[in-house]
Amino acid sequence: MKVIILAMATIVSLSTSLVQAADIDAGKAKAASCAGCHGGAGISPAPVYPNLAGQKEMYLYQQLAAFKSGTRDNAMMASMVAGLSDDDMKNIAAYYASLSCQ
């Protein structure tokens, strides 16, 4: 039981730190290069690219980090995230999470 409580506390603290560190305006500025595929408001104009608007912030951050580390393999995304810092990825994730998916 103590292990479960500790694990839950760790998850909450990680998600809280992600939210606190994020700068939505900076994320919007960095996300400008994402608009060609994912749309200016995070709704993709093409069915082959996912909508990012309204996705969970932690999920978006984890995907960007996976593309950057190579654990998620996609040449286009790897080149897009190559120059992003950890804070950049957090900010982009916060920006897209703040958008309505409607």
Order of alpha helices (4+ residues) and beta strands (2+ residues): alpha-alpha-alpha-alpha-alpha-alpha
